[in-house]
């Protein structure tokens, strides 16, 4: 599994710190804890993955001619060296749970794991239409969003052009809370809620209460 971006990269002095437990770049002060809008901030992801897999990280910042390559195996640093690499960061994970075979037995078939990753990629695309996301598996591109900020185009990338063209824009605001998005028409009707996506401040949520809200003439903002 390889995840790569073309972002700002990680400074060479901070690369080792990124693998320490609870290290995070999401917050810079205690006050930031009251305004978290990222998908995580506890600094456990790299640490946890590196502890149960063979992991390689490549990263380079704009002001550096060379990047840094770090290899971790079972939580142990194998190497940390300068290397030529593109701007941004890539993380490659191999042999997940190689050192914890009991956990490995709970992994599904490759097709099932790919499907689970695909669901997460779709959620990322819909939650951040301003960022281009490409998900490929087995040499085949499954999703590739344009990242142009258009939610409709993000929907097209996930569900297809015909589905997106049948979506109806919806928007409302009350009490400082703004709600916007798209709802389906009779052509996109589904018998279940599997295609229903709810986001708050750019983060995917699951809320049975919100999912069952219905508009009525006497209560325009739902019941």
Residue pairs with C-beta under 8 A, 6 or more apart in sequence:
1 92
1 93
1 94
1 96
1 117
2 90
2 91
2 92
2 93
3 90
3 91
4 88
4 89
4 90
4 91
5 88
5 89
5 90
6 86
6 87
6 88
7 88
7 89
8 61
8 62
8 88
9 59
9 60
9 61
9 62
9 64
9 67
9 87
9 88
9 89
10 18
10 59
10 61
10 68
10 89
11 61
11 64
12 61
12 64
12 68
12 82
15 57
15 59
15 68
15 70
15 80
16 70
16 77
16 80
17 23
18 25
18 46
18 57
19 46
19 47
19 50
19 70
19 72
19 77
20 43
20 47
21 43
21 44
21 47
22 42
22 43
22 44
22 47
23 43
23 47
24 40
24 41
24 42
24 43
26 32
26 36
26 38
26 40
26 41
26 43
27 33
27 36
27 41
33 41
37 201
37 202
37 203
39 203
46 55
46 57
46 91
47 75
49 55
49 91
49 93
50 72
50 75
51 74
51 75
52 74
52 75
52 96
52 97
52 98
52 99
52 100
52 103
53 74
53 93
53 94
53 95
53 96
53 97
53 98
54 71
54 72
54 73
54 74
54 93
54 94
54 95
54 98
55 71
55 72
55 73
55 91
55 92
55 93
55 94
56 69
56 70
56 71
56 72
56 91
56 92
56 94
57 68
57 69
57 70
57 71
57 72
57 89
57 90
57 91
57 92
58 67
58 68
58 69
58 83
58 85
58 89
58 90
59 67
59 68
59 85
59 88
59 89
59 90
60 66
60 67
60 68
60 85
60 86
60 87
60 88
61 87
62 87
66 82
66 83
66 84
67 82
67 83
67 84
67 85
67 86
68 80
68 81
68 82
68 83
69 79
69 80
69 81
69 82
69 83
69 85
70 77
70 79
70 80
71 77
71 78
71 79
71 80
72 78
74 98
74 99
96 104
96 107
97 103
97 104
97 107
98 104
107 113
108 116
114 137
114 138
117 135
117 137
118 135
118 137
118 142
118 143
121 133
121 135
121 142
121 143
122 143
122 158
123 197
123 204
124 131
124 133
125 133
125 143
125 145
125 154
125 157
125 158
126 151
126 154
126 155
126 158
126 197
126 199
126 204
127 199
127 202
127 203
127 204
128 202
129 145
129 147
129 148
129 149
129 150
129 151
129 153
129 154
130 147
130 148
130 149
131 145
131 147
132 144
132 145
132 146
132 147
133 143
133 144
133 145
133 147
134 141
134 143
134 144
134 145
135 141
135 142
135 143
135 144
136 142
143 157
143 158
144 157
145 153
145 154
145 157
145 158
146 153
146 154
146 157
151 181
151 182
152 164
152 167
152 169
152 182
153 164
155 163
155 164
155 167
155 182
156 163
156 164
159 195
163 188
166 184
166 185
166 187
166 188
167 182
167 183
167 184
167 185
167 188
168 182
168 183
168 184
168 185
169 180
169 181
169 182
170 179
170 180
170 181
170 182
170 183
171 178
171 179
171 180
171 181
172 178
172 179
172 180
172 220
172 221
173 179
174 221
184 190
184 195
188 195
193 211
196 211
197 204
198 204
198 205
198 206
198 207
198 210
198 211
199 205
213 222
213 223
214 222
214 223
215 221
215 222
216 222
216 223
